[in-house]
């Protein structure tokens, strides 16, 4: 199977020029090990702590373990022996040559606690989520940062979009994890079921003292039901039969484990009272639709939750674009108490970009009513607004409003 180029590769190659260590985190099976092997198999020693024998040696005598390997080195799955980070810190302080230590880890909560204590100021910390739309279409090497993409949208080329052999139906069914997205021979139901079981048994149980994993799985399903919607945590806790503090703790586990993303409301006061709760999004639509019980693309596309799944795909793609370039996401949504809502607010260089996300294929000017109203509220900060939709083509709705096909995110 061909190894796809990941957009984050350029960011990693940039980081190793100045940082002694690069830490790559992300959910299990997102491609972290593959990226490092692709880039550094000829230059770095590779050590995986997922091997029980290797892990035991590292735990029993960390100093001797590290001494047996020559630098530069890739240490895979560091979360199994997080105490190694303190010893790596000591070695970095003795020799701060860039690019000597490359580290991966799947459990962000455990990993980041130790990284911030041991490698602060010594490591570039990057996150790799499953494929973006561009990567899925073999355009990872030419993908642009959010700033570049937004600037492109403001030029004469903004009405162009990438073309792909992948249909939206197929993407919605198989999602973005490399194995299931790239290899059509992999059974989607079996893969998703196995992934969730592995996640619950290996990651969740290690991250927190959760006695009843079946209850946590029901919590996971309840989050999937709410993807693309404003989160009411009290209602969520009540539906599962847990306390609000427990629901908050479990949400933290899902967030730090890269399974969900919380999009917070735009915080600047523009003269209206606004909703303060975040919106919840799954980071992969295949896992989300699996948890919702959808077994084929026809059921997904015609299901009542399709609009929320489509919005989830688009918002997640913006998030991936930020992370792939090592940037902090500057993404929000807006909803006022009187019902005025815009799905995605991007703040870049003091300017505001507004996007409404609609799964419909037939788009008219009425779909942009919220954008036109909110544009007036932002006044001088507003740069431009657009729809991102399930349509096949880009087109102008009028001189002030554009419709972008979801395929625009392929560029």
C-alpha positions as CSV (number, residue, x, y, z in Angstrom):
1,X,0.0,0.0,0.0
2,X,1.4,3.4,-1.0
3,X,2.4,5.6,1.9
4,X,0.7,9.0,1.6
5,X,2.6,12.2,2.2
6,X,1.4,13.9,5.3
7,X,1.2,17.7,5.5
8,X,3.0,17.7,8.9
9,X,6.2,16.3,7.4
10,X,7.3,19.8,6.4
11,X,6.7,21.0,10.0
12,X,8.7,18.1,11.5
13,X,11.6,18.7,9.1
14,X,11.6,22.4,10.1
15,X,11.4,21.5,13.8
16,X,14.4,19.2,13.8
17,X,16.7,22.0,12.6
18,X,16.4,23.9,15.9
19,X,14.9,21.6,18.6
20,X,16.8,18.8,20.3
21,X,13.6,16.8,20.6
22,X,10.4,16.5,18.6
23,X,7.4,15.0,20.3
24,X,4.6,13.7,18.0
25,X,1.3,12.9,19.7
26,X,-2.0,11.8,18.4
27,X,-4.6,9.1,18.6
28,X,-3.7,5.5,18.1
29,X,-3.4,4.5,14.4
30,X,-3.2,8.1,13.1
31,X,0.2,7.4,11.4
32,X,2.8,8.8,13.8
33,X,5.1,5.9,13.6
34,X,4.7,5.7,9.8
35,X,5.7,9.4,9.4
36,X,8.8,9.0,11.4
37,X,9.8,5.8,9.7
38,X,9.3,7.4,6.3
39,X,11.4,10.5,7.1
40,X,14.1,9.1,9.4
41,X,14.5,5.3,8.8
42,X,17.9,5.8,7.3
43,X,19.2,8.4,9.8
44,X,17.8,7.4,13.2
45,X,17.8,4.3,15.4
46,X,14.3,3.1,15.9
47,X,13.1,1.7,19.3
48,X,9.5,0.7,20.1
49,X,8.3,0.6,23.7
50,X,5.3,-1.4,22.6
51,X,7.5,-4.5,22.6
52,X,7.1,-5.9,26.2
53,X,10.7,-7.0,26.4
54,X,12.0,-3.6,25.4
55,X,9.6,-2.0,27.8
56,X,10.8,-4.1,30.7
57,X,14.4,-3.2,30.1
58,X,13.5,0.5,29.9
59,X,11.7,0.4,33.2
60,X,14.2,-1.6,35.1
61,X,17.3,0.5,34.1
62,X,16.5,3.6,32.2
63,X,20.1,4.9,32.1
64,X,21.5,1.6,30.8
65,X,18.6,1.3,28.3
66,X,19.3,4.7,26.7
67,X,23.1,4.2,26.7
68,X,22.8,1.1,24.5
69,X,21.4,3.1,21.6
70,X,23.4,5.6,19.4
71,X,21.9,9.0,18.6
72,X,19.9,10.2,16.7
73,X,17.0,8.0,17.9
74,X,13.2,7.5,17.5
75,X,11.5,6.3,20.6
76,X,8.0,5.0,19.7
77,X,5.0,4.9,22.2
78,X,6.8,6.7,25.1
79,X,3.6,6.7,27.2
80,X,4.4,3.1,28.2
81,X,7.6,4.3,30.0
82,X,7.0,8.0,30.7
83,X,9.8,8.1,33.3
84,X,12.3,7.9,30.4
85,X,11.6,11.5,29.7
86,X,13.5,12.7,32.8
87,X,16.6,10.7,31.7
88,X,16.2,12.1,28.1
89,X,16.1,15.6,29.6
90,X,19.5,15.0,31.3
91,X,21.0,13.8,28.1
92,X,19.6,16.8,26.1
93,X,21.1,19.2,28.7
94,X,24.5,17.7,28.1
95,X,24.2,17.9,24.3
96,X,21.5,20.1,22.7
97,X,22.3,19.2,19.2
98,X,19.0,19.5,17.1
99,X,17.1,16.5,15.9
100,X,18.6,13.9,18.1
101,X,15.4,12.7,19.9
102,X,12.2,11.9,18.1
103,X,9.4,10.7,20.3
104,X,5.8,9.5,19.7
105,X,3.0,8.9,22.1
106,X,-0.7,8.0,21.8
107,X,-2.1,8.9,25.2
108,X,-1.8,12.6,25.2
109,X,-2.9,13.1,28.9
110,X,-0.1,10.9,30.3
111,X,2.5,12.0,27.8
112,X,1.9,15.7,28.0
113,X,2.1,15.7,31.8
114,X,5.6,14.3,31.6
115,X,6.7,16.3,28.6
116,X,5.8,19.6,30.2
117,X,7.7,18.6,33.4
118,X,10.8,17.2,31.6
119,X,11.1,18.6,28.1
120,X,9.8,22.2,28.4
121,X,11.8,24.4,26.2
122,X,13.7,21.4,24.7
123,X,11.0,19.8,22.5
124,X,8.8,20.9,19.7
125,X,5.4,19.4,20.4
126,X,3.2,18.5,17.4
127,X,-0.1,16.6,17.0
128,X,-1.1,14.3,14.2
129,X,-4.7,13.5,13.7
130,X,-6.0,11.1,11.0
131,X,-5.8,12.1,7.3
132,X,-7.1,15.5,6.3
133,X,-9.2,15.7,3.1
134,X,-6.1,16.9,1.2
135,X,-4.0,14.0,2.5
136,X,-6.7,11.5,1.7
137,X,-6.7,12.8,-1.9
138,X,-2.9,12.4,-2.1
139,X,-2.4,16.2,-1.8
140,X,-0.7,16.3,1.6
141,X,2.5,17.8,0.2
142,X,0.7,20.7,-1.4
143,X,-1.8,21.5,1.4
144,X,-1.7,25.1,2.6
145,X,-1.8,26.6,6.1
146,X,-5.0,28.2,7.2
147,X,-3.6,31.7,6.5
148,X,-2.5,30.6,3.0
149,X,-5.8,29.0,2.3
150,X,-7.8,32.1,3.5
151,X,-5.6,34.3,1.4
152,X,-6.3,32.1,-1.6
153,X,-10.0,32.4,-1.0
154,X,-9.6,36.2,-1.4
155,X,-8.0,36.1,-4.8
156,X,-9.3,35.4,-8.3
157,X,-8.4,31.7,-7.8
158,X,-10.8,31.3,-5.0
159,X,-13.5,29.8,-7.2
160,X,-11.3,26.9,-8.1
161,X,-11.3,23.6,-6.2
162,X,-9.5,20.4,-6.2
163,X,-10.9,17.3,-7.9
164,X,-10.9,13.9,-6.3
165,X,-11.7,10.3,-7.2
166,X,-13.1,9.9,-3.7
167,X,-16.8,10.4,-3.4
168,X,-18.4,12.2,-0.4
169,X,-20.4,9.0,0.3
170,X,-17.3,6.9,0.5
171,X,-15.5,9.5,2.7
172,X,-18.4,9.7,5.1
173,X,-18.5,6.0,5.5
174,X,-14.8,5.2,5.9
175,X,-13.5,8.4,7.4
176,X,-9.8,9.3,7.7
177,X,-7.8,6.8,9.7
178,X,-5.0,5.8,7.3
179,X,-5.7,2.0,7.3
180,X,-9.4,2.1,6.8
181,X,-9.3,5.1,4.4
182,X,-6.5,3.8,2.2
183,X,-7.2,0.1,2.0
184,X,-10.7,-0.8,0.7
185,X,-10.1,-4.4,1.6
186,X,-10.3,-3.6,5.3
187,X,-13.8,-4.3,6.6
188,X,-15.2,-1.1,8.0
189,X,-17.4,-2.6,10.7
190,X,-14.7,-4.9,12.0
191,X,-12.0,-2.2,12.0
192,X,-14.2,0.4,13.8
193,X,-15.4,-2.1,16.4
194,X,-11.8,-3.3,17.1
195,X,-10.5,0.2,17.3
196,X,-13.1,1.2,19.9
197,X,-12.5,-2.0,21.9
198,X,-8.7,-1.4,21.9
199,X,-9.2,2.3,22.8
200,X,-11.4,1.4,25.8
201,X,-9.2,-1.5,27.0
202,X,-5.7,0.0,26.5
203,X,-6.1,3.7,26.5
204,X,-9.1,4.6,28.7
205,X,-8.3,2.0,31.4
206,X,-4.7,3.3,31.5
207,X,-5.7,6.9,31.7
208,X,-8.3,6.7,34.4
209,X,-9.7,4.4,37.1
210,X,-12.9,3.6,35.2
211,X,-14.5,0.4,36.6
212,X,-17.4,0.0,34.2
213,X,-16.1,0.3,30.7
214,X,-19.5,-0.5,29.3
215,X,-20.9,2.7,30.9
216,X,-18.0,4.7,29.4
217,X,-18.8,3.2,26.0
218,X,-22.4,4.4,26.4
219,X,-21.0,7.8,27.2
220,X,-18.9,7.6,24.0
221,X,-22.1,6.8,22.0
222,X,-23.9,9.7,23.7
223,X,-21.1,12.1,22.5
224,X,-21.4,10.7,19.0
225,X,-25.1,11.4,19.0
226,X,-24.3,15.0,19.9
227,X,-21.5,15.7,17.3
228,X,-21.9,19.0,15.7
229,X,-24.2,20.3,18.4
230,X,-23.9,22.6,21.4
231,X,-23.0,20.5,24.5
232,X,-25.3,20.4,27.4
233,X,-23.2,18.5,29.9
234,X,-25.9,18.2,32.6
235,X,-28.2,16.6,30.0
236,X,-25.4,14.3,28.9
237,X,-24.6,13.2,32.4
238,X,-28.3,12.6,33.2
239,X,-28.8,10.5,30.0
240,X,-25.9,8.2,31.0
241,X,-26.7,8.1,34.8
242,X,-23.5,9.7,36.0
243,X,-22.6,12.9,37.9
244,X,-21.7,16.1,36.2
245,X,-18.2,16.0,37.6
246,X,-17.7,12.5,36.2
247,X,-19.1,13.6,32.8
248,X,-16.5,16.4,32.8
249,X,-13.7,14.1,33.7
250,X,-14.7,11.6,30.9
251,X,-15.0,14.5,28.4
252,X,-11.4,15.4,29.4
253,X,-10.3,11.9,28.7
254,X,-11.9,11.9,25.2
255,X,-10.4,15.4,24.5
256,X,-6.9,14.7,25.6
257,X,-7.1,11.3,23.8
258,X,-7.9,13.1,20.6
259,X,-11.3,11.4,20.1
260,X,-13.4,14.6,20.4
261,X,-12.8,18.3,19.9
262,X,-14.6,21.1,21.8
263,X,-15.2,24.2,19.7
264,X,-15.8,27.2,22.0
265,X,-17.9,30.2,21.2
266,X,-16.4,33.4,19.9
267,X,-15.6,35.4,23.0
268,X,-15.4,39.0,22.0
269,X,-18.4,41.2,22.9
270,X,-20.1,42.5,19.8
271,X,-23.1,43.8,21.7
272,X,-25.1,40.6,22.0
273,X,-25.4,38.0,24.7
274,X,-24.1,34.8,23.4
275,X,-24.2,31.1,24.3
276,X,-21.2,30.1,26.3
277,X,-21.2,26.2,26.0
278,X,-18.9,24.6,23.5
279,X,-19.9,22.5,20.5
280,X,-18.7,18.9,20.5
281,X,-17.2,17.2,17.4
282,X,-15.8,13.7,16.9
283,X,-12.4,13.8,15.3
284,X,-13.3,11.0,12.8
285,X,-16.6,10.5,11.1
286,X,-16.2,6.8,10.5
287,X,-15.9,6.0,14.2
288,X,-18.7,8.5,14.9
289,X,-21.1,7.0,12.3
290,X,-20.2,3.5,13.5
291,X,-21.2,4.4,17.0
292,X,-24.4,5.8,15.7
293,X,-25.2,2.4,14.1
294,X,-24.8,3.4,10.4
295,X,-23.5,0.5,8.3
296,X,-23.4,1.8,4.8
297,X,-23.1,5.2,3.0
298,X,-26.7,5.3,1.9
299,X,-27.9,5.1,5.4
300,X,-25.5,7.8,6.5
301,X,-26.3,10.2,3.6
302,X,-30.1,9.8,4.2
303,X,-30.0,9.7,8.0
304,X,-31.2,12.4,10.3
305,X,-27.7,13.1,11.6
306,X,-26.1,13.6,8.2
307,X,-25.9,17.4,8.5
308,X,-24.1,17.2,11.8
309,X,-21.7,14.5,10.4
310,X,-20.9,16.8,7.4
311,X,-20.3,19.7,9.7
312,X,-18.0,17.5,11.8
313,X,-16.0,16.6,8.8
314,X,-15.4,20.2,7.8
315,X,-14.6,21.5,11.3
316,X,-12.2,18.6,11.9
317,X,-10.5,19.4,8.6
318,X,-9.8,23.0,9.7
319,X,-8.5,21.7,13.0
320,X,-6.1,19.3,11.2
321,X,-4.9,22.1,8.9
322,X,-3.9,24.1,12.0
323,X,-2.2,21.2,13.8
324,X,-0.3,20.0,10.7
325,X,1.4,23.3,10.5
326,X,2.2,23.4,14.2
327,X,-0.2,26.2,14.8
328,X,-2.7,26.8,17.7
329,X,-6.2,26.7,16.4
330,X,-8.0,30.0,16.3
331,X,-11.5,28.5,15.6
332,X,-14.8,29.4,17.2
333,X,-18.5,29.3,16.6
334,X,-21.0,32.0,17.2
335,X,-24.5,31.8,18.6
336,X,-26.4,34.6,20.3
337,X,-29.3,34.3,22.8
338,X,-31.7,35.4,20.1
339,X,-30.7,32.6,17.8
340,X,-28.2,34.2,15.4
341,X,-25.7,31.4,14.6
342,X,-22.6,30.9,12.4
343,X,-20.9,27.5,12.4
344,X,-17.3,28.6,12.1
345,X,-15.5,31.8,13.0
346,X,-11.8,32.0,12.1
347,X,-9.7,34.8,13.6
348,X,-6.5,35.5,11.7
349,X,-4.3,38.6,12.0
350,X,-7.0,40.7,13.6
351,X,-9.5,39.8,10.8
352,X,-12.7,37.7,11.1
353,X,-13.7,35.0,8.6
354,X,-17.2,33.5,8.8
355,X,-18.3,30.2,7.4
356,X,-21.7,28.5,7.4
357,X,-21.5,24.7,6.9
358,X,-24.4,23.2,5.0
359,X,-24.7,19.6,3.8
360,X,-27.2,20.4,1.1
361,X,-26.2,20.2,-2.6
362,X,-28.6,22.8,-3.8
363,X,-27.6,26.2,-2.3
364,X,-29.4,29.5,-2.6
365,X,-28.9,32.9,-1.1
366,X,-31.2,32.2,1.8
367,X,-28.6,29.7,3.2
368,X,-26.3,32.7,3.9
369,X,-28.8,34.8,6.0
370,X,-26.9,34.3,9.2
371,X,-23.6,35.3,7.6
372,X,-25.1,38.5,6.1
373,X,-26.5,39.5,9.5
374,X,-23.3,38.7,11.5
375,X,-21.1,40.5,8.9
376,X,-22.7,43.7,10.0
377,X,-22.0,43.0,13.7
378,X,-18.2,42.6,13.1
379,X,-17.9,45.7,10.9
380,X,-14.3,46.6,10.2
381,X,-13.0,43.3,11.6
382,X,-14.9,41.3,9.0
383,X,-12.7,40.1,6.0
384,X,-15.1,37.7,4.2
385,X,-17.7,35.1,4.7
386,X,-18.7,32.0,2.7
387,X,-20.7,28.8,2.7
388,X,-19.0,25.4,2.7
389,X,-21.5,22.9,1.4
390,X,-22.1,19.6,-0.2
391,X,-22.4,21.1,-3.6
392,X,-20.3,19.9,-6.5
393,X,-19.0,23.3,-7.6
394,X,-18.0,26.7,-6.2
395,X,-20.0,29.7,-7.3
396,X,-20.9,33.2,-6.2
397,X,-24.3,33.6,-4.7
398,X,-24.0,37.4,-5.2
399,X,-21.2,39.9,-5.3
400,X,-20.7,39.7,-1.6
401,X,-21.2,36.0,-0.9
402,X,-19.5,32.8,-2.1
403,X,-20.4,29.2,-2.0
404,X,-17.5,26.7,-1.6
405,X,-17.9,23.1,-2.4
406,X,-16.4,20.8,0.3
407,X,-13.9,19.9,-2.4
408,X,-12.3,23.3,-1.9
409,X,-10.7,21.8,1.3
410,X,-8.8,19.3,-0.9
411,X,-6.5,22.1,-2.2
